[in-house]
C-alpha cells in the first residue's frame, strides 16, 4: 500500500480548493487479566523427637579427717595448707595448776574432684508443613 502525500499549497485564484483526506490507522491495545487457577492450603503440625544427651558434670566433695594431736602450744595455731589438704587446728584449754594452750586435734580437709557423666533425654519439637491444592471454584 502506498501513501501519497501532498504538500499544502495555496489555491490559486479561479481554481477550486484542494480537498482534505483524513487518514485513519488502527492501534492494538494489549491487556491481561488475573484468573484464579487454584490455590494451596497449608497444614502444619508439631512433631516430637527424643534426643539423648550426655553432659559432663564436675563433682566436688570434702572429706573431714579428725587427727588427735594433744600438743601444748604457746598461742593459737593458724590454718595451713599441705598440698590439697587444708588443716584447721582446734584449740582447747585444759585445767591444770596453770593454764596451757593445747592443740587438741586438727581437721584435715581434702578436696576430691571427679567427673561423672549423666544421661538425659529431652524432646525437641519441629514443625512440618503439608500443602493441599484447592480447585479453582473453592478458591474464589
MODELLER restraints for C-alpha pairs under 7 A, 6 or more apart:
rsr = mdl.restraints
at = mdl.atoms
rsr.add(forms.Gaussian(group=physical.xy_distance, feature=features.Distance(at['CA:11:A'], at['CA:17:A']), mean=5.71, stdev=0.5))
rsr.add(forms.Gaussian(group=physical.xy_distance, feature=features.Distance(at['CA:36:A'], at['CA:136:A']), mean=6.08, stdev=0.5))
rsr.add(forms.Gaussian(group=physical.xy_distance, feature=features.Distance(at['CA:37:A'], at['CA:136:A']), mean=5.17, stdev=0.5))
rsr.add(forms.Gaussian(group=physical.xy_distance, feature=features.Distance(at['CA:38:A'], at['CA:134:A']), mean=5.47, stdev=0.5))
rsr.add(forms.Gaussian(group=physical.xy_distance, feature=features.Distance(at['CA:38:A'], at['CA:135:A']), mean=4.85, stdev=0.5))
rsr.add(forms.Gaussian(group=physical.xy_distance, feature=features.Distance(at['CA:38:A'], at['CA:136:A']), mean=4.17, stdev=0.5))
rsr.add(forms.Gaussian(group=physical.xy_distance, feature=features.Distance(at['CA:38:A'], at['CA:139:A']), mean=6.18, stdev=0.5))
rsr.add(forms.Gaussian(group=physical.xy_distance, feature=features.Distance(at['CA:39:A'], at['CA:133:A']), mean=5.68, stdev=0.5))
rsr.add(forms.Gaussian(group=physical.xy_distance, feature=features.Distance(at['CA:39:A'], at['CA:134:A']), mean=4.79, stdev=0.5))
rsr.add(forms.Gaussian(group=physical.xy_distance, feature=features.Distance(at['CA:39:A'], at['CA:135:A']), mean=6.69, stdev=0.5))
rsr.add(forms.Gaussian(group=physical.xy_distance, feature=features.Distance(at['CA:39:A'], at['CA:136:A']), mean=6.97, stdev=0.5))
rsr.add(forms.Gaussian(group=physical.xy_distance, feature=features.Distance(at['CA:39:A'], at['CA:139:A']), mean=5.89, stdev=0.5))
rsr.add(forms.Gaussian(group=physical.xy_distance, feature=features.Distance(at['CA:40:A'], at['CA:131:A']), mean=6.25, stdev=0.5))
rsr.add(forms.Gaussian(group=physical.xy_distance, feature=features.Distance(at['CA:40:A'], at['CA:132:A']), mean=5.51, stdev=0.5))
rsr.add(forms.Gaussian(group=physical.xy_distance, feature=features.Distance(at['CA:40:A'], at['CA:133:A']), mean=4.50, stdev=0.5))
rsr.add(forms.Gaussian(group=physical.xy_distance, feature=features.Distance(at['CA:40:A'], at['CA:134:A']), mean=5.60, stdev=0.5))
rsr.add(forms.Gaussian(group=physical.xy_distance, feature=features.Distance(at['CA:41:A'], at['CA:131:A']), mean=5.65, stdev=0.5))
rsr.add(forms.Gaussian(group=physical.xy_distance, feature=features.Distance(at['CA:41:A'], at['CA:132:A']), mean=4.90, stdev=0.5))
rsr.add(forms.Gaussian(group=physical.xy_distance, feature=features.Distance(at['CA:41:A'], at['CA:133:A']), mean=6.25, stdev=0.5))
rsr.add(forms.Gaussian(group=physical.xy_distance, feature=features.Distance(at['CA:41:A'], at['CA:134:A']), mean=6.91, stdev=0.5))
rsr.add(forms.Gaussian(group=physical.xy_distance, feature=features.Distance(at['CA:42:A'], at['CA:129:A']), mean=6.43, stdev=0.5))
rsr.add(forms.Gaussian(group=physical.xy_distance, feature=features.Distance(at['CA:42:A'], at['CA:130:A']), mean=5.67, stdev=0.5))
rsr.add(forms.Gaussian(group=physical.xy_distance, feature=features.Distance(at['CA:42:A'], at['CA:131:A']), mean=4.71, stdev=0.5))
rsr.add(forms.Gaussian(group=physical.xy_distance, feature=features.Distance(at['CA:42:A'], at['CA:132:A']), mean=6.33, stdev=0.5))
rsr.add(forms.Gaussian(group=physical.xy_distance, feature=features.Distance(at['CA:43:A'], at['CA:129:A']), mean=5.71, stdev=0.5))
rsr.add(forms.Gaussian(group=physical.xy_distance, feature=features.Distance(at['CA:43:A'], at['CA:130:A']), mean=5.06, stdev=0.5))
rsr.add(forms.Gaussian(group=physical.xy_distance, feature=features.Distance(at['CA:43:A'], at['CA:131:A']), mean=6.38, stdev=0.5))
rsr.add(forms.Gaussian(group=physical.xy_distance, feature=features.Distance(at['CA:44:A'], at['CA:127:A']), mean=6.48, stdev=0.5))
rsr.add(forms.Gaussian(group=physical.xy_distance, feature=features.Distance(at['CA:44:A'], at['CA:128:A']), mean=5.57, stdev=0.5))
rsr.add(forms.Gaussian(group=physical.xy_distance, feature=features.Distance(at['CA:44:A'], at['CA:129:A']), mean=4.54, stdev=0.5))
rsr.add(forms.Gaussian(group=physical.xy_distance, feature=features.Distance(at['CA:44:A'], at['CA:130:A']), mean=6.16, stdev=0.5))
rsr.add(forms.Gaussian(group=physical.xy_distance, feature=features.Distance(at['CA:45:A'], at['CA:127:A']), mean=5.74, stdev=0.5))
rsr.add(forms.Gaussian(group=physical.xy_distance, feature=features.Distance(at['CA:45:A'], at['CA:128:A']), mean=5.78, stdev=0.5))
rsr.add(forms.Gaussian(group=physical.xy_distance, feature=features.Distance(at['CA:46:A'], at['CA:125:A']), mean=6.32, stdev=0.5))
rsr.add(forms.Gaussian(group=physical.xy_distance, feature=features.Distance(at['CA:46:A'], at['CA:126:A']), mean=5.68, stdev=0.5))
rsr.add(forms.Gaussian(group=physical.xy_distance, feature=features.Distance(at['CA:46:A'], at['CA:127:A']), mean=4.70, stdev=0.5))
rsr.add(forms.Gaussian(group=physical.xy_distance, feature=features.Distance(at['CA:46:A'], at['CA:128:A']), mean=6.54, stdev=0.5))
rsr.add(forms.Gaussian(group=physical.xy_distance, feature=features.Distance(at['CA:47:A'], at['CA:125:A']), mean=5.65, stdev=0.5))
rsr.add(forms.Gaussian(group=physical.xy_distance, feature=features.Distance(at['CA:47:A'], at['CA:126:A']), mean=5.57, stdev=0.5))
rsr.add(forms.Gaussian(group=physical.xy_distance, feature=features.Distance(at['CA:47:A'], at['CA:127:A']), mean=6.32, stdev=0.5))
rsr.add(forms.Gaussian(group=physical.xy_distance, feature=features.Distance(at['CA:48:A'], at['CA:123:A']), mean=6.06, stdev=0.5))
rsr.add(forms.Gaussian(group=physical.xy_distance, feature=features.Distance(at['CA:48:A'], at['CA:124:A']), mean=5.71, stdev=0.5))
rsr.add(forms.Gaussian(group=physical.xy_distance, feature=features.Distance(at['CA:48:A'], at['CA:125:A']), mean=4.78, stdev=0.5))
rsr.add(forms.Gaussian(group=physical.xy_distance, feature=features.Distance(at['CA:48:A'], at['CA:126:A']), mean=6.82, stdev=0.5))
rsr.add(forms.Gaussian(group=physical.xy_distance, feature=features.Distance(at['CA:49:A'], at['CA:123:A']), mean=5.35, stdev=0.5))
rsr.add(forms.Gaussian(group=physical.xy_distance, feature=features.Distance(at['CA:49:A'], at['CA:124:A']), mean=5.38, stdev=0.5))
rsr.add(forms.Gaussian(group=physical.xy_distance, feature=features.Distance(at['CA:49:A'], at['CA:125:A']), mean=6.58, stdev=0.5))
rsr.add(forms.Gaussian(group=physical.xy_distance, feature=features.Distance(at['CA:50:A'], at['CA:121:A']), mean=6.24, stdev=0.5))
rsr.add(forms.Gaussian(group=physical.xy_distance, feature=features.Distance(at['CA:50:A'], at['CA:122:A']), mean=5.62, stdev=0.5))
rsr.add(forms.Gaussian(group=physical.xy_distance, feature=features.Distance(at['CA:50:A'], at['CA:123:A']), mean=4.46, stdev=0.5))
rsr.add(forms.Gaussian(group=physical.xy_distance, feature=features.Distance(at['CA:50:A'], at['CA:124:A']), mean=6.48, stdev=0.5))
rsr.add(forms.Gaussian(group=physical.xy_distance, feature=features.Distance(at['CA:51:A'], at['CA:121:A']), mean=5.58, stdev=0.5))
rsr.add(forms.Gaussian(group=physical.xy_distance, feature=features.Distance(at['CA:51:A'], at['CA:122:A']), mean=5.54, stdev=0.5))
rsr.add(forms.Gaussian(group=physical.xy_distance, feature=features.Distance(at['CA:51:A'], at['CA:123:A']), mean=6.13, stdev=0.5))
rsr.add(forms.Gaussian(group=physical.xy_distance, feature=features.Distance(at['CA:52:A'], at['CA:120:A']), mean=5.93, stdev=0.5))
rsr.add(forms.Gaussian(group=physical.xy_distance, feature=features.Distance(at['CA:52:A'], at['CA:121:A']), mean=4.59, stdev=0.5))
rsr.add(forms.Gaussian(group=physical.xy_distance, feature=features.Distance(at['CA:52:A'], at['CA:122:A']), mean=6.75, stdev=0.5))
rsr.add(forms.Gaussian(group=physical.xy_distance, feature=features.Distance(at['CA:53:A'], at['CA:119:A']), mean=5.85, stdev=0.5))
rsr.add(forms.Gaussian(group=physical.xy_distance, feature=features.Distance(at['CA:53:A'], at['CA:120:A']), mean=5.08, stdev=0.5))
rsr.add(forms.Gaussian(group=physical.xy_distance, feature=features.Distance(at['CA:53:A'], at['CA:121:A']), mean=5.94, stdev=0.5))
rsr.add(forms.Gaussian(group=physical.xy_distance, feature=features.Distance(at['CA:54:A'], at['CA:117:A']), mean=6.43, stdev=0.5))
rsr.add(forms.Gaussian(group=physical.xy_distance, feature=features.Distance(at['CA:54:A'], at['CA:118:A']), mean=5.88, stdev=0.5))
rsr.add(forms.Gaussian(group=physical.xy_distance, feature=features.Distance(at['CA:54:A'], at['CA:119:A']), mean=4.88, stdev=0.5))
rsr.add(forms.Gaussian(group=physical.xy_distance, feature=features.Distance(at['CA:54:A'], at['CA:120:A']), mean=6.47, stdev=0.5))
rsr.add(forms.Gaussian(group=physical.xy_distance, feature=features.Distance(at['CA:55:A'], at['CA:117:A']), mean=5.75, stdev=0.5))
rsr.add(forms.Gaussian(group=physical.xy_distance, feature=features.Distance(at['CA:55:A'], at['CA:118:A']), mean=5.68, stdev=0.5))
rsr.add(forms.Gaussian(group=physical.xy_distance, feature=features.Distance(at['CA:55:A'], at['CA:119:A']), mean=6.81, stdev=0.5))
rsr.add(forms.Gaussian(group=physical.xy_distance, feature=features.Distance(at['CA:56:A'], at['CA:115:A']), mean=6.80, stdev=0.5))
rsr.add(forms.Gaussian(group=physical.xy_distance, feature=features.Distance(at['CA:56:A'], at['CA:116:A']), mean=6.03, stdev=0.5))
rsr.add(forms.Gaussian(group=physical.xy_distance, feature=features.Distance(at['CA:56:A'], at['CA:117:A']), mean=4.78, stdev=0.5))
rsr.add(forms.Gaussian(group=physical.xy_distance, feature=features.Distance(at['CA:56:A'], at['CA:118:A']), mean=6.75, stdev=0.5))
rsr.add(forms.Gaussian(group=physical.xy_distance, feature=features.Distance(at['CA:57:A'], at['CA:115:A']), mean=5.91, stdev=0.5))
rsr.add(forms.Gaussian(group=physical.xy_distance, feature=features.Distance(at['CA:57:A'], at['CA:116:A']), mean=5.59, stdev=0.5))
rsr.add(forms.Gaussian(group=physical.xy_distance, feature=features.Distance(at['CA:57:A'], at['CA:117:A']), mean=6.10, stdev=0.5))
rsr.add(forms.Gaussian(group=physical.xy_distance, feature=features.Distance(at['CA:58:A'], at['CA:114:A']), mean=6.18, stdev=0.5))
rsr.add(forms.Gaussian(group=physical.xy_distance, feature=features.Distance(at['CA:58:A'], at['CA:115:A']), mean=4.80, stdev=0.5))
rsr.add(forms.Gaussian(group=physical.xy_distance, feature=features.Distance(at['CA:58:A'], at['CA:116:A']), mean=6.56, stdev=0.5))
rsr.add(forms.Gaussian(group=physical.xy_distance, feature=features.Distance(at['CA:59:A'], at['CA:113:A']), mean=5.92, stdev=0.5))
rsr.add(forms.Gaussian(group=physical.xy_distance, feature=features.Distance(at['CA:59:A'], at['CA:114:A']), mean=5.45, stdev=0.5))
rsr.add(forms.Gaussian(group=physical.xy_distance, feature=features.Distance(at['CA:59:A'], at['CA:115:A']), mean=5.95, stdev=0.5))
rsr.add(forms.Gaussian(group=physical.xy_distance, feature=features.Distance(at['CA:60:A'], at['CA:111:A']), mean=6.93, stdev=0.5))
rsr.add(forms.Gaussian(group=physical.xy_distance, feature=features.Distance(at['CA:60:A'], at['CA:112:A']), mean=5.91, stdev=0.5))
rsr.add(forms.Gaussian(group=physical.xy_distance, feature=features.Distance(at['CA:60:A'], at['CA:113:A']), mean=4.85, stdev=0.5))
rsr.add(forms.Gaussian(group=physical.xy_distance, feature=features.Distance(at['CA:60:A'], at['CA:114:A']), mean=6.69, stdev=0.5))
rsr.add(forms.Gaussian(group=physical.xy_distance, feature=features.Distance(at['CA:61:A'], at['CA:111:A']), mean=6.05, stdev=0.5))
rsr.add(forms.Gaussian(group=physical.xy_distance, feature=features.Distance(at['CA:61:A'], at['CA:112:A']), mean=5.50, stdev=0.5))
rsr.add(forms.Gaussian(group=physical.xy_distance, feature=features.Distance(at['CA:61:A'], at['CA:113:A']), mean=6.76, stdev=0.5))
rsr.add(forms.Gaussian(group=physical.xy_distance, feature=features.Distance(at['CA:62:A'], at['CA:109:A']), mean=6.14, stdev=0.5))
rsr.add(forms.Gaussian(group=physical.xy_distance, feature=features.Distance(at['CA:62:A'], at['CA:110:A']), mean=5.72, stdev=0.5))
rsr.add(forms.Gaussian(group=physical.xy_distance, feature=features.Distance(at['CA:62:A'], at['CA:111:A']), mean=4.91, stdev=0.5))
rsr.add(forms.Gaussian(group=physical.xy_distance, feature=features.Distance(at['CA:62:A'], at['CA:112:A']), mean=6.33, stdev=0.5))
rsr.add(forms.Gaussian(group=physical.xy_distance, feature=features.Distance(at['CA:63:A'], at['CA:109:A']), mean=5.67, stdev=0.5))
rsr.add(forms.Gaussian(group=physical.xy_distance, feature=features.Distance(at['CA:63:A'], at['CA:110:A']), mean=5.49, stdev=0.5))
rsr.add(forms.Gaussian(group=physical.xy_distance, feature=features.Distance(at['CA:63:A'], at['CA:111:A']), mean=6.81, stdev=0.5))
rsr.add(forms.Gaussian(group=physical.xy_distance, feature=features.Distance(at['CA:64:A'], at['CA:107:A']), mean=6.45, stdev=0.5))
rsr.add(forms.Gaussian(group=physical.xy_distance, feature=features.Distance(at['CA:64:A'], at['CA:108:A']), mean=5.86, stdev=0.5))
rsr.add(forms.Gaussian(group=physical.xy_distance, feature=features.Distance(at['CA:64:A'], at['CA:109:A']), mean=5.10, stdev=0.5))
rsr.add(forms.Gaussian(group=physical.xy_distance, feature=features.Distance(at['CA:65:A'], at['CA:107:A']), mean=5.91, stdev=0.5))
rsr.add(forms.Gaussian(group=physical.xy_distance, feature=features.Distance(at['CA:65:A'], at['CA:108:A']), mean=5.32, stdev=0.5))
rsr.add(forms.Gaussian(group=physical.xy_distance, feature=features.Distance(at['CA:65:A'], at['CA:109:A']), mean=6.78, stdev=0.5))
rsr.add(forms.Gaussian(group=physical.xy_distance, feature=features.Distance(at['CA:66:A'], at['CA:105:A']), mean=6.70, stdev=0.5))
rsr.add(forms.Gaussian(group=physical.xy_distance, feature=features.Distance(at['CA:66:A'], at['CA:106:A']), mean=6.15, stdev=0.5))
rsr.add(forms.Gaussian(group=physical.xy_distance, feature=features.Distance(at['CA:66:A'], at['CA:107:A']), mean=5.21, stdev=0.5))
rsr.add(forms.Gaussian(group=physical.xy_distance, feature=features.Distance(at['CA:66:A'], at['CA:108:A']), mean=6.73, stdev=0.5))
rsr.add(forms.Gaussian(group=physical.xy_distance, feature=features.Distance(at['CA:67:A'], at['CA:105:A']), mean=5.48, stdev=0.5))
rsr.add(forms.Gaussian(group=physical.xy_distance, feature=features.Distance(at['CA:67:A'], at['CA:106:A']), mean=5.52, stdev=0.5))
rsr.add(forms.Gaussian(group=physical.xy_distance, feature=features.Distance(at['CA:67:A'], at['CA:107:A']), mean=6.67, stdev=0.5))
rsr.add(forms.Gaussian(group=physical.xy_distance, feature=features.Distance(at['CA:68:A'], at['CA:104:A']), mean=6.27, stdev=0.5))
rsr.add(forms.Gaussian(group=physical.xy_distance, feature=features.Distance(at['CA:68:A'], at['CA:105:A']), mean=4.42, stdev=0.5))
rsr.add(forms.Gaussian(group=physical.xy_distance, feature=features.Distance(at['CA:68:A'], at['CA:106:A']), mean=6.83, stdev=0.5))
rsr.add(forms.Gaussian(group=physical.xy_distance, feature=features.Distance(at['CA:69:A'], at['CA:103:A']), mean=6.26, stdev=0.5))
rsr.add(forms.Gaussian(group=physical.xy_distance, feature=features.Distance(at['CA:69:A'], at['CA:104:A']), mean=5.48, stdev=0.5))
rsr.add(forms.Gaussian(group=physical.xy_distance, feature=features.Distance(at['CA:69:A'], at['CA:105:A']), mean=4.86, stdev=0.5))
rsr.add(forms.Gaussian(group=physical.xy_distance, feature=features.Distance(at['CA:70:A'], at['CA:102:A']), mean=6.20, stdev=0.5))
rsr.add(forms.Gaussian(group=physical.xy_distance, feature=features.Distance(at['CA:70:A'], at['CA:103:A']), mean=5.52, stdev=0.5))
rsr.add(forms.Gaussian(group=physical.xy_distance, feature=features.Distance(at['CA:70:A'], at['CA:104:A']), mean=4.63, stdev=0.5))
rsr.add(forms.Gaussian(group=physical.xy_distance, feature=features.Distance(at['CA:70:A'], at['CA:105:A']), mean=6.63, stdev=0.5))
rsr.add(forms.Gaussian(group=physical.xy_distance, feature=features.Distance(at['CA:71:A'], at['CA:102:A']), mean=5.34, stdev=0.5))
rsr.add(forms.Gaussian(group=physical.xy_distance, feature=features.Distance(at['CA:71:A'], at['CA:103:A']), mean=5.23, stdev=0.5))
rsr.add(forms.Gaussian(group=physical.xy_distance, feature=features.Distance(at['CA:71:A'], at['CA:104:A']), mean=6.82, stdev=0.5))
rsr.add(forms.Gaussian(group=physical.xy_distance, feature=features.Distance(at['CA:72:A'], at['CA:100:A']), mean=6.72, stdev=0.5))
rsr.add(forms.Gaussian(group=physical.xy_distance, feature=features.Distance(at['CA:72:A'], at['CA:101:A']), mean=5.83, stdev=0.5))
rsr.add(forms.Gaussian(group=physical.xy_distance, feature=features.Distance(at['CA:72:A'], at['CA:102:A']), mean=4.08, stdev=0.5))
rsr.add(forms.Gaussian(group=physical.xy_distance, feature=features.Distance(at['CA:72:A'], at['CA:103:A']), mean=6.20, stdev=0.5))
rsr.add(forms.Gaussian(group=physical.xy_distance, feature=features.Distance(at['CA:73:A'], at['CA:101:A']), mean=5.32, stdev=0.5))
rsr.add(forms.Gaussian(group=physical.xy_distance, feature=features.Distance(at['CA:73:A'], at['CA:102:A']), mean=5.27, stdev=0.5))
rsr.add(forms.Gaussian(group=physical.xy_distance, feature=features.Distance(at['CA:73:A'], at['CA:103:A']), mean=6.68, stdev=0.5))
rsr.add(forms.Gaussian(group=physical.xy_distance, feature=features.Distance(at['CA:74:A'], at['CA:101:A']), mean=6.06, stdev=0.5))
rsr.add(forms.Gaussian(group=physical.xy_distance, feature=features.Distance(at['CA:75:A'], at['CA:101:A']), mean=6.57, stdev=0.5))
rsr.add(forms.Gaussian(group=physical.xy_distance, feature=features.Distance(at['CA:76:A'], at['CA:91:A']), mean=6.98, stdev=0.5))
rsr.add(forms.Gaussian(group=physical.xy_distance, feature=features.Distance(at['CA:77:A'], at['CA:89:A']), mean=6.31, stdev=0.5))
rsr.add(forms.Gaussian(group=physical.xy_distance, feature=features.Distance(at['CA:79:A'], at['CA:87:A']), mean=5.80, stdev=0.5))
rsr.add(forms.Gaussian(group=physical.xy_distance, feature=features.Distance(at['CA:79:A'], at['CA:88:A']), mean=4.78, stdev=0.5))
rsr.add(forms.Gaussian(group=physical.xy_distance, feature=features.Distance(at['CA:79:A'], at['CA:89:A']), mean=6.44, stdev=0.5))
rsr.add(forms.Gaussian(group=physical.xy_distance, feature=features.Distance(at['CA:80:A'], at['CA:86:A']), mean=5.98, stdev=0.5))
rsr.add(forms.Gaussian(group=physical.xy_distance, feature=features.Distance(at['CA:80:A'], at['CA:87:A']), mean=5.28, stdev=0.5))
rsr.add(forms.Gaussian(group=physical.xy_distance, feature=features.Distance(at['CA:80:A'], at['CA:88:A']), mean=6.78, stdev=0.5))
rsr.add(forms.Gaussian(group=physical.xy_distance, feature=features.Distance(at['CA:81:A'], at['CA:87:A']), mean=5.84, stdev=0.5))
rsr.add(forms.Gaussian(group=physical.xy_distance, feature=features.Distance(at['CA:84:A'], at['CA:110:A']), mean=5.86, stdev=0.5))
rsr.add(forms.Gaussian(group=physical.xy_distance, feature=features.Distance(at['CA:84:A'], at['CA:111:A']), mean=6.38, stdev=0.5))
rsr.add(forms.Gaussian(group=physical.xy_distance, feature=features.Distance(at['CA:85:A'], at['CA:108:A']), mean=6.00, stdev=0.5))
rsr.add(forms.Gaussian(group=physical.xy_distance, feature=features.Distance(at['CA:85:A'], at['CA:109:A']), mean=5.34, stdev=0.5))
rsr.add(forms.Gaussian(group=physical.xy_distance, feature=features.Distance(at['CA:85:A'], at['CA:110:A']), mean=4.57, stdev=0.5))
rsr.add(forms.Gaussian(group=physical.xy_distance, feature=features.Distance(at['CA:85:A'], at['CA:111:A']), mean=6.99, stdev=0.5))
rsr.add(forms.Gaussian(group=physical.xy_distance, feature=features.Distance(at['CA:86:A'], at['CA:108:A']), mean=5.56, stdev=0.5))
rsr.add(forms.Gaussian(group=physical.xy_distance, feature=features.Distance(at['CA:86:A'], at['CA:109:A']), mean=5.00, stdev=0.5))
rsr.add(forms.Gaussian(group=physical.xy_distance, feature=features.Distance(at['CA:86:A'], at['CA:110:A']), mean=6.59, stdev=0.5))
rsr.add(forms.Gaussian(group=physical.xy_distance, feature=features.Distance(at['CA:87:A'], at['CA:106:A']), mean=6.19, stdev=0.5))
rsr.add(forms.Gaussian(group=physical.xy_distance, feature=features.Distance(at['CA:87:A'], at['CA:107:A']), mean=5.46, stdev=0.5))
rsr.add(forms.Gaussian(group=physical.xy_distance, feature=features.Distance(at['CA:87:A'], at['CA:108:A']), mean=4.55, stdev=0.5))
rsr.add(forms.Gaussian(group=physical.xy_distance, feature=features.Distance(at['CA:87:A'], at['CA:109:A']), mean=6.42, stdev=0.5))
rsr.add(forms.Gaussian(group=physical.xy_distance, feature=features.Distance(at['CA:88:A'], at['CA:106:A']), mean=5.45, stdev=0.5))
rsr.add(forms.Gaussian(group=physical.xy_distance, feature=features.Distance(at['CA:88:A'], at['CA:107:A']), mean=5.02, stdev=0.5))
rsr.add(forms.Gaussian(group=physical.xy_distance, feature=features.Distance(at['CA:88:A'], at['CA:108:A']), mean=6.57, stdev=0.5))
rsr.add(forms.Gaussian(group=physical.xy_distance, feature=features.Distance(at['CA:89:A'], at['CA:103:A']), mean=6.45, stdev=0.5))
rsr.add(forms.Gaussian(group=physical.xy_distance, feature=features.Distance(at['CA:89:A'], at['CA:105:A']), mean=6.18, stdev=0.5))
rsr.add(forms.Gaussian(group=physical.xy_distance, feature=features.Distance(at['CA:89:A'], at['CA:106:A']), mean=4.28, stdev=0.5))
rsr.add(forms.Gaussian(group=physical.xy_distance, feature=features.Distance(at['CA:89:A'], at['CA:107:A']), mean=6.32, stdev=0.5))
rsr.add(forms.Gaussian(group=physical.xy_distance, feature=features.Distance(at['CA:90:A'], at['CA:103:A']), mean=6.02, stdev=0.5))
rsr.add(forms.Gaussian(group=physical.xy_distance, feature=features.Distance(at['CA:90:A'], at['CA:104:A']), mean=5.96, stdev=0.5))
rsr.add(forms.Gaussian(group=physical.xy_distance, feature=features.Distance(at['CA:90:A'], at['CA:105:A']), mean=5.48, stdev=0.5))
rsr.add(forms.Gaussian(group=physical.xy_distance, feature=features.Distance(at['CA:90:A'], at['CA:106:A']), mean=5.65, stdev=0.5))
rsr.add(forms.Gaussian(group=physical.xy_distance, feature=features.Distance(at['CA:91:A'], at['CA:102:A']), mean=5.90, stdev=0.5))
rsr.add(forms.Gaussian(group=physical.xy_distance, feature=features.Distance(at['CA:91:A'], at['CA:103:A']), mean=4.70, stdev=0.5))
rsr.add(forms.Gaussian(group=physical.xy_distance, feature=features.Distance(at['CA:91:A'], at['CA:104:A']), mean=5.52, stdev=0.5))
rsr.add(forms.Gaussian(group=physical.xy_distance, feature=features.Distance(at['CA:92:A'], at['CA:101:A']), mean=6.48, stdev=0.5))
rsr.add(forms.Gaussian(group=physical.xy_distance, feature=features.Distance(at['CA:92:A'], at['CA:102:A']), mean=5.86, stdev=0.5))
rsr.add(forms.Gaussian(group=physical.xy_distance, feature=features.Distance(at['CA:92:A'], at['CA:103:A']), mean=6.56, stdev=0.5))
rsr.add(forms.Gaussian(group=physical.xy_distance, feature=features.Distance(at['CA:92:A'], at['CA:104:A']), mean=6.11, stdev=0.5))
rsr.add(forms.Gaussian(group=physical.xy_distance, feature=features.Distance(at['CA:93:A'], at['CA:99:A']), mean=6.92, stdev=0.5))
rsr.add(forms.Gaussian(group=physical.xy_distance, feature=features.Distance(at['CA:93:A'], at['CA:100:A']), mean=6.30, stdev=0.5))
rsr.add(forms.Gaussian(group=physical.xy_distance, feature=features.Distance(at['CA:93:A'], at['CA:101:A']), mean=5.31, stdev=0.5))
rsr.add(forms.Gaussian(group=physical.xy_distance, feature=features.Distance(at['CA:93:A'], at['CA:102:A']), mean=6.26, stdev=0.5))
rsr.add(forms.Gaussian(group=physical.xy_distance, feature=features.Distance(at['CA:94:A'], at['CA:100:A']), mean=6.65, stdev=0.5))
